[in-house]
Amino acid sequence: MKAEQRITELESRLAFQDDTIQALNDVLVAQQRELDRLQLQVAALARRQDELGGQLDAAEDEAPPPHY
């Protein structure tokens, strides 16, 4: 293979690799955004569960026992 053909082949491979790396980076960024969003949702749900659990505990403490 001539040097010019080899250089053309290498340039072609480099361009393909650049496109692949960019596509992978785009996917990674999207996944990180989704992960961040899901972590915020889990934290909000945990806070809500704690709040509702505290309300339930307070209501149970005030209720008379079932045998009365």
Backbone hydrogen bonds, N-H to C=O, Kabsch-Sander energy under -0.5 kcal/mol:
donor,donor_aa,acceptor,acceptor_aa,energy
6,R,2,K,-2.3
7,I,3,A,-2.4
8,T,4,E,-2.2
9,E,5,Q,-2.5
10,L,6,R,-2.5
11,E,7,I,-2.6
12,S,8,T,-2.2
13,R,9,E,-2.4
14,L,10,L,-2.5
15,A,11,E,-2.2
16,F,12,S,-2.1
17,Q,13,R,-2.7
18,D,14,L,-2.6
19,D,15,A,-2.1
20,T,16,F,-2.3
21,I,17,Q,-2.8
22,Q,18,D,-2.3
23,A,19,D,-2.4
24,L,20,T,-2.5
25,N,21,I,-2.4
26,D,22,Q,-2.4
27,V,23,A,-2.0
28,L,24,L,-2.4
29,V,25,N,-2.5
30,A,26,D,-2.1
31,Q,27,V,-2.6
32,Q,28,L,-2.3
33,R,29,V,-2.2
34,E,30,A,-2.2
35,L,31,Q,-2.6
36,D,32,Q,-2.6
37,R,33,R,-2.3
38,L,34,E,-2.6
39,Q,35,L,-2.4
40,L,36,D,-1.9
41,Q,37,R,-2.0
42,V,38,L,-2.5
43,A,39,Q,-2.2
44,A,40,L,-2.3
45,L,41,Q,-2.6
46,A,42,V,-2.4
47,R,43,A,-2.3
48,R,44,A,-2.4
49,Q,45,L,-2.5
50,D,46,A,-2.3
51,E,47,R,-2.4
52,L,48,R,-2.8
53,G,49,Q,-2.7
54,G,50,D,-2.1
55,Q,51,E,-1.8
56,L,52,L,-2.3
57,D,53,G,-2.3
58,A,54,G,-1.9
59,A,55,Q,-2.1
60,E,56,L,-2.2
61,D,57,D,-1.9
62,E,58,A,-1.2
63,A,59,A,-1.1
68,Y,65,P,-1.6
